[in-house]
Amino acid sequence: MASKKTCFVITGFGPKTDFETGRVIDLDKTFEHLIKPVFDELKISCFRAKEIKHSGTIDVPMYEWIYKADIVVADVSTLNANALYELGVRHALRPNTTIVISEDQTKYPFDLNHTVIFKYEHLGKDIGVTESLRFKKELKSLVQAVIKKQKNDSPVYTYLPKLKPPVFTDEELELITEKPKNQVSLSELISDAENAKNNNEFGVAILLYKACLTFEPQNVFLRQRLALVTYKNGKPNPKKALLDAENILEALNPEETTDIETLGLSGAINKRLFEETNDKTYLEKSIRFYSKGYHIAQDYYNGINYAYLLTLKSTLVDDRYEAISFFVQSQRIREQIVSICLSHIKQKTFKERGDKEWIYQSLAQAYLGLDKQTELKNIIDKINKLSKGQFDIDTFKEHNKKLIDYIDSFKKKNNYR
């Protein structure tokens, strides 16, 4: 067997929704910025289930590594059910060298209150530089300590001290280390799919995400990505692509879910279906999805789209008072979006967020709808600096020309000032 120590990381991957708070946490950032660099520095091989090359089901090699790894780091952020179950398996199999971590807003169930959990601050889209440096230093010291002391950290072996852990023979352990030849890992497939998506090669991305789903058919992140690239691909025609994407999301129960990403995607798909067909059924569905996503988590993306569609709806109804009601509601939401975005901007960690430009753009769109030209100009200047001059106010106004037209149409039709 190889002498190099191993660390298996129990975690979800990609953006995950914390249903207690409505926040969306990108767990890949935790692995990439907080965990793996520490073990690379310590010369310990560190990987997740998605990095394991295998044929067939992932369950066998995953459980083998849960038992066999010298160290397991379990990230229970968002209380991911799979991560909690796998942590329980590790605690049952090994009395020590298990480290449990989570982002600091996770609210633990009763049983986890008896487990030492090391917390870190997650900004949702990314990890702040300052926090990354702090936590990596703490994690490194912790890893060195658990290797040296081999102290019980499993509640199973703590409360049942006479229990003996299972043992593999050397031959069994050797078999576990063998990797199938000519196999790719889920991580490699996802990386290729993400690159294809980012390069607008949507047809290629569709094939790759479908391949990823053969590894993990129930994975929410992969299904969301497949829906996204399907409607972006626009083939065989835009309407069919949108309907196909909507069908892909059906497995995630968009009508019942509280997952912000699923709601945002469902809102976007139905908004585009309305634009393609002029069928108001799609408009109402889109409003419902965006509204839910906004009110659950005060999410600026869902909120700014919700406001846009309410403004649009104000131009479609004949009753003047009903139209005014929709318009006033859209403006109030924009005012709330301004408050939400400014609150993000004022936070000490804002400079370290990965979604700074999107927050500024949502704020700019809110100011545009509210006709706050001075504030809009100031925000556009900040976006220009952030994007190194690539942001064009004319492009921004062209992109939002429909919003301006809807506002003008509503005011003229209803004699509103």
Backbone torsions as a table, in degrees:
resi	resn	phi	psi	omega
1	MET	NA	151.6	178.7
2	ALA	-67.7	143.3	-177.9
3	SER	-81.8	-16.9	-177.7
4	LYS	-66.9	131.1	179.5
5	LYS	-70.9	159.1	-176.9
6	THR	-126.4	148.3	173.2
7	CYS	-128.3	120.5	175.1
8	PHE	-100.3	128.8	-176.8
9	VAL	-103.2	117.7	174.6
10	ILE	-87.1	115.4	-177.0
11	THR	-167.4	157.9	166.9
12	GLY	-77.5	179.0	174.9
13	PHE	-138.7	155.2	-176.1
14	GLY	73.4	-173.5	179.5
15	PRO	-68.3	131.7	176.1
16	LYS	-126.4	142.1	179.4
17	THR	-90.8	129.6	170.1
18	ASP	-87.2	104.8	-172.7
19	PHE	-70.4	-15.2	176.6
20	GLU	-73.5	-39.2	-176.1
21	THR	-110.5	-15.2	-176.6
22	GLY	82.1	-1.5	-179.4
23	ARG	-75.7	149.0	175.3
24	VAL	-107.2	122.4	-175.5
25	ILE	-113.1	126.3	176.9
26	ASP	-87.4	100.3	-175.2
27	LEU	-72.5	-19.6	174.3
28	ASP	-61.7	-35.7	-179.7
29	LYS	-65.8	-36.1	176.9
30	THR	-61.7	-47.7	-179.5
31	PHE	-64.3	-46.3	-173.6
32	GLU	-71.6	-35.9	-172.5
33	HIS	-103.1	-24.5	-175.4
34	LEU	-110.9	-39.6	-170.7
35	ILE	-94.4	-60.2	-172.4
36	LYS	-60.1	-40.7	179.7
37	PRO	-58.5	-33.9	179.5
38	VAL	-65.2	-46.0	-177.7
39	PHE	-74.0	-30.4	172.9
40	ASP	-61.8	-41.8	179.3
41	GLU	-65.9	-33.6	180.0
42	LEU	-86.6	2.6	180.0
43	LYS	61.7	37.5	177.2
44	ILE	-112.5	127.5	-179.6
45	SER	-66.5	122.9	-173.0
46	CYS	-125.7	128.4	-176.2
47	PHE	-157.3	162.9	175.5
48	ARG	-110.8	175.0	178.9
49	ALA	-59.2	-35.1	-176.7
50	LYS	-70.0	-15.9	177.4
51	GLU	-87.7	-11.6	-176.3
52	ILE	-75.6	127.4	174.2
53	LYS	-80.8	129.0	-177.9
54	HIS	-158.9	164.9	173.2
55	SER	-116.9	141.2	-178.6
56	GLY	78.2	-149.1	-174.7
57	THR	-70.0	144.1	179.1
58	ILE	-77.7	-15.9	-170.4
59	ASP	-57.7	-43.3	-175.8
60	VAL	-62.8	-57.3	179.6
61	PRO	-63.8	-30.9	-179.9
62	MET	-64.7	-48.1	-179.4
63	TYR	-67.8	-32.9	177.1
64	GLU	-62.8	-42.1	-179.1
65	TRP	-74.1	-31.6	175.3
66	ILE	-58.8	-38.8	177.7
67	TYR	-78.4	-46.9	-164.6
68	LYS	-81.3	-28.0	-173.8
69	ALA	-59.5	139.7	178.5
70	ASP	-61.3	-36.8	178.7
71	ILE	-134.7	142.1	169.4
72	VAL	-120.8	128.8	169.9
73	VAL	-106.7	122.2	-178.9
74	ALA	-112.5	117.4	176.3
75	ASP	-96.5	111.3	-176.7
76	VAL	-100.2	18.9	176.5
77	SER	-56.0	142.6	-177.5
78	THR	67.8	5.2	-178.5
79	LEU	51.7	44.7	177.8
80	ASN	-56.0	122.2	-174.0
81	ALA	-59.4	-41.3	-179.6
82	ASN	-63.7	-41.9	-179.2
83	ALA	-65.1	-40.7	179.6
84	LEU	-65.1	-41.5	179.5
85	TYR	-64.2	-45.5	-178.6
86	GLU	-66.2	-34.8	175.1
87	LEU	-62.9	-41.6	177.5
88	GLY	-60.9	-38.8	177.6
89	VAL	-63.1	-44.3	179.0
90	ARG	-62.0	-46.1	-179.9
91	HIS	-61.7	-31.5	179.0
92	ALA	-75.2	-30.2	-174.4
93	LEU	-91.8	-32.9	-173.8
94	ARG	-130.2	132.4	-177.8
95	PRO	-76.6	-18.5	-174.4
96	ASN	-148.6	-177.3	-180.0
97	THR	60.4	37.8	172.6
98	THR	-118.0	125.5	-178.9
99	ILE	-114.1	127.8	-179.4
100	VAL	-109.5	130.5	179.7
101	ILE	-131.7	164.1	172.1
102	SER	-165.8	159.4	173.8
103	GLU	-71.2	153.0	-162.0
104	ASP	-73.9	-7.6	178.9
105	GLN	-98.7	1.8	178.1
106	THR	-66.9	132.3	179.0
107	LYS	-102.8	113.3	-169.8
108	TYR	-83.5	146.3	170.5
109	PRO	-71.5	169.1	-172.5
110	PHE	-54.6	-47.8	-174.4
111	ASP	-61.3	-32.0	-179.5
112	LEU	-76.3	-15.4	179.0
113	ASN	-64.4	-17.4	-179.7
114	HIS	-91.2	0.1	-178.9
115	THR	-108.3	136.1	176.6
116	VAL	-71.5	120.9	-178.6
117	ILE	-120.9	126.2	-179.0
118	PHE	-94.0	123.5	-169.7
119	LYS	-99.6	149.7	173.7
120	TYR	-137.5	159.7	-179.8
121	GLU	-95.1	124.5	178.7
122	HIS	-113.9	135.4	-179.1
123	LEU	-90.9	3.5	179.0
124	GLY	99.7	-67.0	179.6
125	LYS	-86.1	-26.3	-172.6
126	ASP	-156.0	179.1	176.1
127	ILE	-112.7	133.1	178.5
128	GLY	-66.1	149.4	-178.4
129	VAL	-62.2	-45.6	-179.1
130	THR	-61.1	-45.3	179.6
131	GLU	-66.0	-36.6	179.1
132	SER	-61.1	-45.4	179.9
133	LEU	-64.2	-42.6	-179.2
134	ARG	-63.5	-50.2	-173.5
135	PHE	-70.2	-37.6	179.3
136	LYS	-61.5	-38.7	177.9
137	LYS	-64.1	-43.3	179.5
138	GLU	-66.3	-43.5	-179.0
139	LEU	-65.2	-39.6	179.2
140	LYS	-60.2	-45.8	179.0
141	SER	-63.1	-38.4	-179.2
142	LEU	-66.4	-43.3	179.5
143	VAL	-61.4	-45.6	179.7
144	GLN	-61.6	-35.5	-178.9
145	ALA	-71.1	-43.3	-177.1
146	VAL	-70.2	-30.9	176.5
147	ILE	-67.5	-41.0	-175.5
148	LYS	-74.5	-44.7	-170.8
149	LYS	-88.6	-28.2	-178.3
150	GLN	50.2	40.7	-179.2
151	LYS	-83.2	143.2	179.2
152	ASN	-56.1	126.8	173.0
153	ASP	-125.7	2.8	176.0
154	SER	-90.5	125.0	177.0
155	PRO	-62.1	-27.5	178.9
156	VAL	-61.2	-49.8	-177.1
157	TYR	-81.3	-19.0	175.2
158	THR	-70.9	-45.3	-176.6
159	TYR	-89.0	-14.7	174.8
160	LEU	-124.1	70.5	-170.1
161	PRO	-63.6	-19.7	-179.3
162	LYS	-89.1	-3.9	-179.3
163	LEU	-68.6	137.5	179.5
164	LYS	-103.6	128.3	178.5
165	PRO	-70.4	151.9	178.1
166	PRO	-66.5	156.3	-177.3
167	VAL	-130.0	136.8	172.6
168	PHE	-97.1	147.9	172.0
169	THR	-75.5	164.5	178.0
170	ASP	-59.3	-38.9	-179.8
171	GLU	-64.2	-40.5	178.6
172	GLU	-65.4	-40.7	179.0
173	LEU	-66.4	-36.1	177.3
174	GLU	-62.7	-40.9	179.4
175	LEU	-63.3	-36.0	-179.2
176	ILE	-63.5	-35.6	-175.4
177	THR	-76.1	-14.9	-178.6
178	GLU	-70.9	130.1	179.9
179	LYS	-105.5	137.0	178.1
180	PRO	-63.5	143.0	-179.2
181	LYS	-84.0	153.0	175.2
182	ASN	58.6	33.3	176.8
183	GLN	-115.2	148.4	175.5
184	VAL	-104.8	156.9	175.9
185	SER	-93.2	161.6	175.9
186	LEU	-61.4	-36.9	179.3
187	SER	-59.2	-42.5	179.8
188	GLU	-65.4	-41.1	178.4
189	LEU	-63.9	-43.7	-179.9
190	ILE	-63.6	-42.7	179.1
191	SER	-59.1	-45.3	178.4
192	ASP	-64.0	-39.7	179.7
193	ALA	-65.7	-42.8	179.6
194	GLU	-64.6	-40.6	178.1
195	ASN	-63.4	-41.5	178.1
196	ALA	-63.2	-42.8	178.2
197	LYS	-60.7	-47.3	-177.6
198	ASN	-66.3	-24.0	177.5
199	ASN	-94.8	11.4	179.9
200	ASN	62.1	23.0	174.9
201	GLU	-91.9	70.4	-168.5
202	PHE	-68.9	-34.0	177.7
203	GLY	-62.1	-42.6	177.3
204	VAL	-65.7	-43.1	-178.9
205	ALA	-60.5	-39.0	178.7
206	ILE	-58.4	-48.2	-179.5
207	LEU	-61.8	-40.4	-177.1
208	LEU	-71.0	-41.7	178.4
209	TYR	-66.7	-34.3	175.5
210	LYS	-63.8	-39.9	176.8
211	ALA	-64.0	-39.6	177.5
212	CYS	-60.4	-39.8	-178.2
213	LEU	-68.4	-18.7	173.8
214	THR	-70.1	-26.1	175.3
215	PHE	-75.9	-46.5	-177.0
216	GLU	-133.9	83.4	-174.7
217	PRO	-61.0	-26.6	-176.1
218	GLN	-95.9	5.9	-174.7
219	ASN	-72.2	120.8	-175.8
220	VAL	-66.4	-45.6	-178.5
221	PHE	-57.7	-45.6	-178.1
222	LEU	-65.5	-39.1	179.2
223	ARG	-67.7	-38.6	176.8
224	GLN	-62.9	-43.0	179.4
225	ARG	-64.5	-41.3	179.4
226	LEU	-62.2	-41.8	177.9
227	ALA	-62.6	-42.3	-179.2
228	LEU	-60.3	-52.2	-176.2
229	VAL	-71.3	-24.5	178.0
230	THR	-66.6	-47.9	-179.9
231	TYR	-75.8	-28.4	175.5
232	LYS	-67.3	-31.2	-178.6
233	ASN	-65.7	-36.6	174.8
234	GLY	68.6	21.9	-177.4
235	LYS	-119.9	147.4	4.0
236	PRO	-73.3	-17.1	173.1
237	ASN	-154.8	160.8	-174.4
238	PRO	-55.7	-43.6	-177.7
239	LYS	-64.6	-45.8	-179.9
240	LYS	-62.8	-40.6	179.2
241	ALA	-62.5	-41.3	179.2
242	LEU	-66.3	-41.7	178.3
243	LEU	-65.6	-37.7	177.0
244	ASP	-63.7	-42.0	179.5
245	ALA	-64.9	-40.9	177.8
246	GLU	-61.6	-39.9	178.9
247	ASN	-65.1	-37.4	178.0
248	ILE	-62.2	-38.8	-178.4
249	LEU	-75.7	-15.1	-177.2
250	GLU	-56.7	-33.8	-179.9
251	ALA	-63.0	-19.0	-179.2
252	LEU	-95.6	6.8	177.2
253	ASN	52.4	59.8	-176.8
254	PRO	-57.7	-27.3	179.7
255	GLU	-71.2	-23.7	-176.0
256	GLU	-113.1	-18.8	-172.3
257	THR	-68.4	158.5	169.2
258	THR	-114.9	13.7	178.6
259	ASP	-74.5	119.2	-173.3
260	ILE	-63.2	-39.9	-178.6
261	GLU	-66.3	-43.0	178.1
262	THR	-62.6	-41.9	179.3
263	LEU	-65.0	-41.5	178.8
264	GLY	-64.1	-42.6	177.3
265	LEU	-63.9	-43.7	179.8
266	SER	-63.9	-38.8	176.3
267	GLY	-62.8	-44.2	-179.1
268	ALA	-64.9	-42.6	-179.4
269	ILE	-62.3	-46.5	-178.0
270	ASN	-72.0	-29.9	174.7
271	LYS	-63.2	-43.8	179.7
272	ARG	-70.1	-34.2	176.3
273	LEU	-64.5	-37.2	175.7
274	PHE	-63.8	-43.2	179.9
275	GLU	-64.0	-32.6	179.5
276	GLU	-76.9	-35.3	-169.4
277	THR	-114.1	-19.0	-174.1
278	ASN	63.6	20.3	178.2
279	ASP	-86.5	116.1	-174.2
280	LYS	-67.8	-15.6	175.4
281	THR	-59.3	-41.9	178.3
282	TYR	-67.1	-37.4	178.2
283	LEU	-61.1	-45.9	-179.0
284	GLU	-64.4	-39.7	178.1
285	LYS	-64.4	-42.2	-179.7
286	SER	-63.1	-44.3	178.0
287	ILE	-59.6	-41.4	-179.2
288	ARG	-63.8	-43.3	-179.6
289	PHE	-67.3	-47.5	-179.3
290	TYR	-64.2	-39.1	179.5
291	SER	-61.7	-45.3	-179.3
292	LYS	-63.5	-45.5	179.3
293	GLY	-61.4	-36.3	-179.9
294	TYR	-71.5	-47.8	-174.0
295	HIS	-73.9	-27.3	178.4
296	ILE	-67.3	-44.8	-170.3
297	ALA	-127.9	9.7	-175.4
298	GLN	51.0	43.7	-175.5
299	ASP	-80.6	122.8	-173.9
300	TYR	-66.9	-32.6	179.3
301	TYR	-65.6	-52.9	178.0
302	ASN	-61.0	-38.2	-176.7
303	GLY	-66.0	-44.0	-176.8
304	ILE	-69.6	-31.5	175.8
305	ASN	-73.9	-35.9	176.0
306	TYR	-60.6	-45.9	179.0
307	ALA	-62.0	-42.0	179.4
308	TYR	-58.6	-45.3	-176.5
309	LEU	-71.6	-32.1	175.4
310	LEU	-66.2	-37.8	175.8
311	THR	-63.7	-43.8	176.6
312	LEU	-58.7	-44.9	-178.1
313	LYS	-63.6	-30.4	179.9
314	SER	-65.0	-20.0	179.6
315	THR	-90.0	-9.9	-172.4
316	LEU	-101.8	-14.9	-178.9
317	VAL	-95.5	147.7	-176.9
318	ASP	-87.9	-29.3	-179.1
319	ASP	-71.7	121.5	-174.3
320	ARG	-60.8	-44.2	-176.7
321	TYR	-68.9	-34.9	176.1
322	GLU	-66.7	-42.2	178.5
323	ALA	-61.0	-44.6	179.6
324	ILE	-62.8	-37.7	179.2
325	SER	-60.6	-46.4	179.1
326	PHE	-64.1	-40.8	-177.9
327	PHE	-66.9	-46.2	179.7
328	VAL	-62.0	-39.8	177.9
329	GLN	-62.1	-41.3	179.4
330	SER	-63.9	-38.2	179.9
331	GLN	-69.6	-37.3	177.6
332	ARG	-65.1	-37.8	177.2
333	ILE	-64.8	-40.1	177.5
334	ARG	-61.8	-39.2	177.1
335	GLU	-63.4	-37.6	177.0
336	GLN	-67.6	-38.8	177.8
337	ILE	-62.1	-39.5	176.7
338	VAL	-58.3	-47.3	-179.7
339	SER	-62.5	-42.8	-179.7
340	ILE	-62.6	-48.6	-177.9
341	CYS	-65.7	-42.9	178.8
342	LEU	-64.1	-34.5	176.8
343	SER	-63.2	-42.4	176.2
344	HIS	-61.8	-44.6	-175.6
345	ILE	-64.3	-32.6	-177.3
346	LYS	-78.4	-13.4	-179.0
347	GLN	-67.6	145.3	-178.5
348	LYS	-61.0	-29.1	-175.6
349	THR	-91.1	6.1	-173.9
350	PHE	-59.7	-39.9	-177.9
351	LYS	-62.5	-19.8	-177.6
352	GLU	-96.5	-0.9	-179.6
353	ARG	-74.9	148.7	178.4
354	GLY	-87.9	-7.2	-177.2
355	ASP	-113.9	25.7	-177.5
356	LYS	-54.8	-47.3	-175.8
357	GLU	-64.3	-36.1	-179.3
358	TRP	-70.4	-34.6	176.2
359	ILE	-64.9	-45.3	178.0
360	TYR	-62.1	-41.0	-179.0
361	GLN	-67.6	-37.7	176.0
362	SER	-65.5	-40.0	177.0
363	LEU	-63.4	-42.3	178.9
364	ALA	-63.2	-41.0	179.5
365	GLN	-66.3	-36.0	176.6
366	ALA	-64.6	-44.9	177.8
367	TYR	-62.8	-37.8	178.6
368	LEU	-60.5	-47.1	179.9
369	GLY	-66.0	-31.2	179.7
370	LEU	-86.3	-2.5	-179.7
371	ASP	58.6	40.8	175.5
372	LYS	-99.6	83.7	-169.4
373	GLN	-67.8	-38.5	-179.5
374	THR	-64.6	-47.8	178.5
375	GLU	-63.5	-37.7	179.3
376	LEU	-61.9	-44.7	-178.9
377	LYS	-62.0	-42.3	179.9
378	ASN	-62.0	-40.7	-179.6
379	ILE	-70.0	-39.5	178.2
380	ILE	-60.7	-39.4	177.8
381	ASP	-61.5	-39.4	179.8
382	LYS	-69.7	-38.7	178.0
383	ILE	-64.8	-39.2	178.6
384	ASN	-60.1	-41.7	179.9
385	LYS	-68.6	-40.0	-178.5
386	LEU	-66.6	-38.5	-177.7
387	SER	-97.6	13.4	176.8
388	LYS	55.4	45.3	174.1
389	GLY	81.1	2.5	-177.5
390	GLN	-80.9	-14.9	-179.4
391	PHE	-85.6	131.7	-175.4
392	ASP	-118.0	120.3	-179.3
393	ILE	-61.0	-33.9	178.6
394	ASP	-65.9	-40.8	176.7
395	THR	-64.2	-40.0	178.5
396	PHE	-60.8	-46.5	-179.3
397	LYS	-68.1	-35.5	177.8
398	GLU	-65.2	-41.5	179.3
399	HIS	-62.5	-34.0	-177.1
400	ASN	-104.2	17.0	-179.3
401	LYS	-59.3	-37.5	179.3
402	LYS	-61.1	-40.1	178.9
403	LEU	-61.5	-46.2	179.6
404	ILE	-62.6	-41.6	178.8
405	ASP	-63.6	-40.2	179.1
406	TYR	-63.7	-42.9	179.0
407	ILE	-62.6	-45.9	178.9
408	ASP	-62.7	-41.3	-179.2
409	SER	-64.4	-43.1	179.1
410	PHE	-61.9	-47.9	-176.4
411	LYS	-63.4	-40.9	-179.1
412	LYS	-69.1	-44.1	-177.0
413	LYS	-65.5	-34.6	-173.4
414	ASN	-109.3	9.3	179.3
415	ASN	50.0	51.1	-173.7
416	TYR	-108.0	133.5	179.0
417	ARG	-126.1	NA	NA
